[in-house]
Amino acid sequence: MRLALIFLLAALSAFSQAVPDLLKDFAGRPALGVEDFQRLALAANPTLKEAEALVKASAARARQAGLYPNPIIGYQGEQIRGGLFDGGEQGGFVQQTFPLGGKLALRRNVYQQQRRADEIGVAEQRYRIAGDVEQSFYAALAAQQALDVRKRLLSLAGEAVDTAHKLANVGQADAPDVLQAEVEAEQAQIDYITAERTFLANFYSLAAVAANPDLPVSPLKGDLAHPPAIDVDRVVDQIVRESPLVKRAEQEIVRAQADLKSASRESVPDLEIHAGLQQNFEPINLNPRIAVGLQGFVTAGIDLPIFNRNQGNIAAAQAERERAQAELARVRLLVRQQAELTLQSYLAAHAEAERYKTHLIPRADRAYQLYLAKYEQMASAYPQVLITQRTSFQLQLAYVNALEAEWTNAILLRNYSLGSSLAAVK
């Protein structure tokens, strides 16, 4: 008996050791909402700047493709040494290429269509950022709520240890009851520290997605208990119809058709004009005092599309159009597949959360209250109270996890299943 008492006192001493407080400055900071992180991400996320830079590059290429070739100016001389008549022709010329068949406009249109595809890419990246930030925020918010549950459980576990010792002192609890309370308390400490680490990891991940990795750890404010409603009957078709991935694939077909049209027109020859003025020093009628004088010249010509009719580039453009059409079909199937999987995950999480909220947690809380009342009336053993108490908290944690899953899938559905906002932009 004496040995058991010494063991219990040692266990109590071990429990009384302070739990490390990893969030000691946490509560004093202003609470942040999802809108705060969205604002930070849209202002500083580098992938959005990458996507916008692609639009600028395509616009610049469109401008360049529509420019006329530069003229050539130069010197032209013939019979410079003069020959028998001490003559010679010297002057300058201007040479200009005139693209025909509307080729410049067609070349420019190819890059204009690419610019429209890149603009859709910017919208796509905004959805990716918004989805990533929301998912990370509600994951961190769920971790914060789980931390609150663990903190309450830790406090109750400490109270249970004190109660068990008091009951043991008056002979109403045995050594196994006290040991069980001690074990529960030690496990609560471990779980609380793990919950602190989990919250910190989620917050740092959220800060990175928001492009502010040095943001101090702060409380989060949000309504985890009320995920957004989803129109389950229409959401999949809406995603397939309106997804930026699909819209960009559709625009790639338009770009490929513009490229094919441009390639087909490239066989139209350009007009080359070569013109100028020159001084002819050849004497007239063998009179050395009178020269022919100033005279002009001009030549014009076009290429003959006999051997090279741009047939290779035309065939390549046709193949690219076929590839773009097949890519659109692939993207539609992929988007539908992901949306269907996400929808089913959302429905499963929603049903699970509702079950925890309306059935399991109320019953577990009621069972705990009944066992506690019986224990106070000496009609129940204290370990049974601890078991029902632990069950109640485990169900609350499972409820938080279900809500997080429901939020995650709802966010994916609202953002066309787009995420990975820090992946390289293509």
C-alpha positions as CSV (number, residue, x, y, z in Angstrom):
1,M,0.0,0.0,0.0
2,R,2.8,2.4,0.9
3,L,4.6,1.6,-2.4
4,A,1.4,2.3,-4.3
5,L,1.0,5.6,-2.6
6,I,4.6,6.6,-3.4
7,F,4.0,5.7,-7.1
8,L,0.8,7.8,-7.2
9,L,2.6,10.8,-5.7
10,A,5.4,10.5,-8.3
11,A,2.8,10.3,-11.1
12,L,1.1,13.3,-9.8
13,S,4.4,15.2,-9.7
14,A,5.0,14.2,-13.3
15,F,1.6,15.5,-14.3
16,S,2.0,18.8,-12.5
17,Q,4.9,19.7,-14.8
18,A,3.9,22.6,-17.0
19,V,2.9,21.9,-20.5
20,P,5.0,23.8,-23.0
21,D,3.1,26.9,-24.3
22,L,4.1,27.2,-27.9
23,L,1.5,30.0,-28.5
24,K,2.1,32.2,-25.5
25,D,1.9,35.5,-27.5
26,F,-0.9,34.1,-29.7
27,A,-4.0,35.4,-28.0
28,G,-2.9,39.1,-27.8
29,R,-2.7,39.6,-31.6
30,P,-5.6,40.7,-33.8
31,A,-7.7,37.9,-35.3
32,L,-7.4,37.5,-39.0
33,G,-10.1,36.3,-41.4
34,V,-10.0,34.6,-44.8
35,E,-10.5,38.0,-46.5
36,D,-7.2,39.3,-45.0
37,F,-5.3,36.4,-46.4
38,Q,-7.0,36.7,-49.8
39,R,-6.0,40.3,-50.0
40,L,-2.4,39.5,-49.1
41,A,-2.2,36.7,-51.6
42,L,-3.6,38.7,-54.6
43,A,-1.2,41.5,-53.8
44,A,2.0,39.5,-53.6
45,N,1.5,35.9,-55.0
46,P,4.3,35.7,-57.6
47,T,2.3,33.3,-59.8
48,L,-0.3,36.0,-60.5
49,K,2.5,38.3,-61.7
50,E,3.8,35.5,-63.9
51,A,0.4,35.0,-65.5
52,E,0.0,38.7,-66.1
53,A,3.5,38.8,-67.6
54,L,2.5,36.2,-70.2
55,V,-0.4,38.4,-71.3
56,K,2.0,41.3,-71.7
57,A,4.4,39.1,-73.7
58,S,1.7,37.9,-76.1
59,A,0.4,41.5,-76.6
60,A,4.0,42.6,-77.4
61,R,4.4,39.7,-79.9
62,A,1.1,40.6,-81.6
63,R,2.3,44.2,-82.0
64,Q,5.6,43.0,-83.4
65,A,4.0,40.5,-85.8
66,G,1.9,43.3,-87.4
67,L,4.8,45.7,-88.2
68,Y,6.0,46.3,-91.7
69,P,9.5,45.3,-92.7
70,N,12.0,48.1,-92.4
71,P,13.1,49.7,-95.7
72,I,16.6,49.4,-97.0
73,I,18.5,52.4,-98.2
74,G,21.9,52.3,-99.9
75,Y,24.4,53.4,-102.5
76,Q,24.4,52.1,-106.0
77,G,27.1,52.7,-108.6
78,E,27.8,51.3,-112.1
79,Q,30.7,51.8,-114.5
80,I,32.3,53.8,-111.7
81,R,35.7,54.1,-113.4
82,G,34.1,55.8,-116.4
83,G,35.3,53.6,-119.2
84,L,36.1,55.1,-122.6
85,F,33.8,58.1,-122.1
86,D,35.0,58.8,-118.6
87,G,31.3,58.4,-117.4
88,G,29.8,56.3,-114.7
89,E,26.5,56.2,-112.8
90,Q,26.4,56.8,-109.0
91,G,23.4,57.4,-106.7
92,G,21.2,56.0,-103.9
93,F,18.3,53.7,-103.7
94,V,15.4,52.7,-101.4
95,Q,14.2,49.1,-101.2
96,Q,10.9,48.1,-99.5
97,T,9.1,44.8,-99.1
98,F,5.3,45.0,-99.2
99,P,3.6,41.9,-97.6
100,L,0.5,41.0,-99.6
101,G,-2.6,38.9,-98.9
102,G,-3.2,40.4,-95.4
103,K,-0.3,38.3,-94.0
104,L,0.6,40.9,-91.3
105,A,-2.9,41.0,-89.9
106,L,-3.1,37.2,-89.9
107,R,0.2,36.9,-88.1
108,R,-0.9,39.5,-85.6
109,N,-4.2,37.7,-85.0
110,V,-2.3,34.5,-84.0
111,Y,-0.7,36.3,-81.0
112,Q,-3.9,38.2,-80.2
113,Q,-5.7,34.8,-79.8
114,Q,-2.7,33.7,-77.7
115,R,-3.1,36.8,-75.6
116,R,-6.8,36.0,-75.0
117,A,-5.8,32.5,-73.9
118,D,-3.2,34.0,-71.5
119,E,-5.9,36.3,-70.1
120,I,-8.0,33.3,-69.3
121,G,-4.9,31.9,-67.6
122,V,-4.8,35.0,-65.4
123,A,-8.4,34.3,-64.3
124,E,-7.5,30.7,-63.8
125,Q,-4.6,31.7,-61.5
126,R,-6.9,33.9,-59.5
127,Y,-9.2,31.0,-58.9
128,R,-6.2,28.8,-57.9
129,I,-5.0,31.4,-55.4
130,A,-8.5,32.0,-54.0
131,G,-9.0,28.2,-53.6
132,D,-5.6,27.6,-52.1
133,V,-6.0,30.4,-49.6
134,E,-9.5,29.3,-48.6
135,Q,-8.5,25.7,-48.2
136,S,-5.4,26.6,-46.2
137,F,-7.4,29.0,-44.0
138,Y,-10.1,26.6,-43.1
139,A,-7.6,23.8,-42.5
140,A,-5.8,26.2,-40.0
141,L,-9.2,27.2,-38.5
142,A,-10.1,23.6,-38.0
143,A,-6.6,23.0,-36.4
144,Q,-7.3,26.0,-34.1
145,Q,-10.7,24.6,-33.1
146,A,-9.1,21.2,-32.5
147,L,-6.6,22.9,-30.3
148,D,-9.4,24.5,-28.3
149,V,-11.0,21.0,-27.8
150,R,-7.6,19.6,-26.7
151,K,-7.1,22.4,-24.3
152,R,-10.5,21.8,-22.7
153,L,-9.7,18.1,-22.5
154,L,-6.4,18.8,-20.9
155,S,-8.0,21.0,-18.3
156,L,-10.6,18.3,-17.5
157,A,-8.0,15.6,-17.4
158,G,-6.1,17.7,-14.8
159,E,-9.3,18.1,-12.8
160,A,-9.9,14.3,-13.1
161,V,-6.5,13.6,-11.6
162,D,-7.2,15.9,-8.7
163,T,-10.6,14.3,-8.2
164,A,-9.2,10.8,-8.3
165,H,-6.6,11.6,-5.7
166,K,-9.2,13.2,-3.4
167,L,-11.4,10.2,-3.7
168,A,-8.5,7.9,-3.1
169,N,-7.8,9.8,0.1
170,V,-11.3,9.1,1.4
171,G,-11.3,5.5,0.2
172,Q,-13.8,6.0,-2.7
173,A,-11.3,5.3,-5.5
174,D,-8.8,2.5,-5.9
175,A,-5.3,2.7,-7.2
176,P,-6.3,1.5,-10.7
177,D,-8.8,4.4,-10.9
178,V,-6.1,6.9,-10.0
179,L,-3.7,5.3,-12.5
180,Q,-6.3,5.5,-15.2
181,A,-6.8,9.2,-14.6
182,E,-3.1,9.8,-14.6
183,V,-2.7,8.0,-17.9
184,E,-5.6,10.0,-19.4
185,A,-3.9,13.2,-18.2
186,E,-0.5,12.3,-19.7
187,Q,-2.1,11.4,-23.0
188,A,-4.0,14.8,-22.9
189,Q,-0.7,16.6,-22.5
190,I,0.8,14.8,-25.5
191,D,-2.3,15.4,-27.6
192,Y,-2.3,19.1,-26.7
193,I,1.3,19.7,-27.7
194,T,0.7,17.8,-31.0
195,A,-2.4,20.0,-31.6
196,E,-0.2,23.1,-31.0
197,R,2.3,21.9,-33.6
198,T,-0.5,21.0,-36.1
199,F,-1.9,24.5,-35.8
200,L,1.5,26.1,-36.2
201,A,2.2,24.0,-39.3
202,N,-1.2,24.9,-40.8
203,F,-0.7,28.6,-40.1
204,Y,2.7,28.7,-41.6
205,S,1.4,27.0,-44.7
206,L,-1.4,29.5,-44.9
207,A,1.1,32.4,-44.6
208,A,3.2,30.9,-47.4
209,V,0.2,30.6,-49.7
210,A,-0.7,34.2,-48.9
211,A,2.9,35.1,-49.9
212,N,3.7,36.5,-46.5
213,P,5.8,33.8,-44.8
214,D,7.0,36.1,-42.0
215,L,3.4,36.8,-40.8
216,P,3.3,36.4,-37.0
217,V,1.1,33.6,-35.8
218,S,-2.3,35.1,-35.0
219,P,-5.8,33.9,-34.0
220,L,-8.2,33.1,-36.9
221,K,-11.8,34.2,-37.1
222,G,-14.3,32.3,-39.2
223,D,-17.4,30.2,-39.2
224,L,-16.3,26.6,-39.5
225,A,-19.7,25.2,-38.5
226,H,-21.5,26.6,-41.6
227,P,-19.8,25.5,-44.9
228,P,-21.2,27.0,-48.1
229,A,-24.2,25.3,-49.7
230,I,-23.6,23.6,-53.0
231,D,-26.1,23.0,-55.8
232,V,-25.4,19.3,-56.1
233,D,-27.7,18.8,-59.1
234,R,-26.0,21.4,-61.3
235,V,-22.5,22.0,-60.0
236,V,-20.7,19.4,-62.1
237,D,-22.2,20.6,-65.4
238,Q,-21.5,24.2,-64.4
239,I,-17.9,23.4,-63.7
240,V,-17.4,21.6,-67.0
241,R,-19.0,24.5,-68.8
242,E,-17.4,27.4,-67.1
243,S,-14.0,26.1,-65.8
244,P,-11.1,28.3,-66.9
245,L,-9.3,25.1,-67.9
246,V,-12.0,24.4,-70.4
247,K,-12.3,28.0,-71.6
248,R,-8.5,28.1,-72.2
249,A,-8.6,24.8,-74.1
250,E,-11.4,26.2,-76.3
251,Q,-9.3,29.4,-76.9
252,E,-6.3,27.2,-77.9
253,I,-8.5,25.8,-80.7
254,V,-9.2,29.4,-81.8
255,R,-5.5,30.2,-81.7
256,A,-4.7,27.1,-83.7
257,Q,-7.2,28.0,-86.3
258,A,-5.7,31.5,-86.6
259,D,-2.3,29.9,-87.0
260,L,-3.6,27.6,-89.7
261,K,-5.2,30.5,-91.6
262,S,-2.0,32.5,-91.3
263,A,0.2,29.6,-92.5
264,S,-2.1,29.1,-95.5
265,R,-1.7,32.7,-96.5
266,E,2.1,32.8,-96.2
267,S,2.4,31.3,-99.7
268,V,1.1,34.6,-101.2
269,P,4.3,36.3,-102.5
270,D,5.5,39.7,-101.2
271,L,6.1,42.6,-103.5
272,E,9.7,43.8,-103.6
273,I,10.2,47.4,-104.8
274,H,13.7,48.8,-105.5
275,A,13.9,52.4,-106.6
276,G,16.3,55.3,-106.6
277,L,18.1,58.2,-108.3
278,Q,21.6,58.4,-109.7
279,Q,23.9,60.8,-111.5
280,N,25.0,59.6,-114.9
281,F,28.3,61.2,-115.8
282,E,28.4,59.8,-119.4
283,P,28.8,62.6,-122.0
284,I,26.0,63.2,-124.5
285,N,27.0,63.0,-128.1
286,L,30.7,62.6,-127.1
287,N,30.7,66.1,-125.7
288,P,32.7,66.0,-122.5
289,R,31.2,69.1,-121.2
290,I,27.6,67.9,-121.2
291,A,26.7,64.7,-119.2
292,V,23.5,62.8,-119.2
293,G,22.8,64.0,-115.6
294,L,20.2,62.9,-113.0
295,Q,18.1,59.8,-113.8
296,G,15.9,57.5,-111.9
297,F,15.4,53.7,-111.8
298,V,13.0,51.2,-110.4
299,T,12.6,47.5,-110.2
300,A,9.7,45.4,-108.9
301,G,9.4,41.7,-108.4
302,I,7.7,38.9,-106.4
303,D,8.6,35.4,-105.4
304,L,7.1,32.6,-107.4
305,P,5.6,30.0,-105.0
306,I,6.6,27.0,-107.1
307,F,8.7,24.8,-104.8
308,N,8.0,26.4,-101.4
309,R,4.3,27.0,-100.8
310,N,4.7,26.8,-97.0
311,Q,3.1,23.3,-97.2
312,G,5.1,22.0,-94.3
313,N,4.0,24.7,-91.9
314,I,0.4,24.4,-93.1
315,A,0.5,20.6,-92.3
316,A,2.0,21.4,-88.9
317,A,-0.7,23.9,-88.2
318,Q,-3.4,21.4,-89.2
319,A,-1.9,18.9,-86.8
320,E,-1.8,21.5,-84.0
321,R,-5.5,22.3,-84.5
322,E,-6.3,18.5,-84.3
323,R,-4.2,18.3,-81.1
324,A,-6.0,21.3,-79.6
325,Q,-9.4,19.8,-80.4
326,A,-8.3,16.5,-78.7
327,E,-6.9,18.5,-75.8
328,L,-10.3,20.2,-75.3
329,A,-12.0,16.8,-75.1
330,R,-9.4,15.5,-72.6
331,V,-9.7,18.6,-70.4
332,R,-13.5,18.3,-70.3
333,L,-13.3,14.7,-69.2
334,L,-10.6,15.4,-66.6
335,V,-12.6,18.4,-65.2
336,R,-15.7,16.3,-65.0
337,Q,-13.9,13.4,-63.3
338,Q,-12.3,15.6,-60.7
339,A,-15.6,17.5,-60.1
340,E,-17.5,14.2,-59.6
341,L,-15.0,12.9,-57.1
342,T,-15.0,16.2,-55.2
343,L,-18.8,16.3,-55.2
344,Q,-19.0,12.8,-53.7
345,S,-16.4,13.7,-51.1
346,Y,-18.3,16.9,-50.2
347,L,-21.6,14.9,-49.8
348,A,-19.9,12.3,-47.7
349,A,-18.3,14.9,-45.4
350,H,-21.6,16.9,-45.2
351,A,-23.5,13.8,-44.1
352,E,-20.7,12.8,-41.6
353,A,-20.7,16.3,-40.1
354,E,-24.5,16.4,-39.8
355,R,-24.4,13.0,-38.2
356,Y,-21.9,14.1,-35.6
357,K,-23.8,17.3,-34.9
358,T,-27.3,16.0,-34.6
359,H,-26.9,12.5,-33.3
360,L,-23.5,11.4,-32.0
361,I,-22.2,14.4,-30.0
362,P,-25.5,15.1,-28.2
363,R,-25.8,11.4,-27.2
364,A,-22.2,11.3,-26.0
365,D,-22.6,14.4,-24.0
366,R,-25.8,13.0,-22.5
367,A,-24.1,9.7,-21.6
368,Y,-21.3,11.6,-19.9
369,Q,-23.7,13.7,-17.9
370,L,-25.6,10.5,-16.8
371,Y,-22.5,8.6,-15.8
372,L,-21.2,11.6,-13.9
373,A,-24.5,11.9,-12.1
374,K,-24.4,8.2,-11.2
375,Y,-20.9,8.5,-10.0
376,E,-21.8,11.4,-7.8
377,Q,-24.5,9.1,-6.3
378,M,-21.9,6.3,-5.9
379,A,-23.7,4.2,-8.5
380,S,-21.0,4.2,-11.1
381,A,-17.2,3.8,-11.2
382,Y,-15.0,6.8,-12.0
383,P,-13.2,5.1,-15.0
384,Q,-16.6,4.9,-16.8
385,V,-17.0,8.6,-16.4
386,L,-13.5,9.1,-17.9
387,I,-14.3,6.8,-20.8
388,T,-17.6,8.7,-21.7
389,Q,-15.8,12.0,-21.3
390,R,-13.0,10.9,-23.7
391,T,-15.6,9.6,-26.2
392,S,-17.4,12.9,-26.2
393,F,-14.2,14.9,-27.0
394,Q,-13.1,12.4,-29.6
395,L,-16.5,12.9,-31.4
396,Q,-16.0,16.7,-31.2
397,L,-12.6,16.3,-32.9
398,A,-14.1,14.0,-35.5
399,Y,-16.8,16.6,-36.1
400,V,-14.1,19.3,-36.6
401,N,-12.3,17.0,-39.1
402,A,-15.6,16.4,-41.0
403,L,-16.3,20.1,-41.2
404,E,-12.8,20.7,-42.6
405,A,-13.3,18.1,-45.2
406,E,-16.7,19.6,-46.1
407,W,-15.1,23.1,-46.4
408,T,-12.2,21.8,-48.5
409,N,-14.5,20.1,-51.1
410,A,-16.9,22.9,-51.2
411,I,-14.1,25.4,-51.9
412,L,-12.8,23.1,-54.7
413,L,-16.2,23.0,-56.2
414,R,-16.6,26.8,-56.0
415,N,-13.2,27.3,-57.6
416,Y,-13.6,24.8,-60.4
417,S,-11.4,22.2,-58.7
418,L,-8.4,24.5,-59.1
419,G,-5.6,24.7,-56.6
420,S,-1.8,24.5,-56.4
421,S,-1.4,28.3,-56.6
422,L,2.4,28.1,-56.0
423,A,3.0,25.8,-59.0
424,A,4.8,27.2,-62.0
425,V,2.6,29.0,-64.4
426,K,2.5,27.6,-67.9
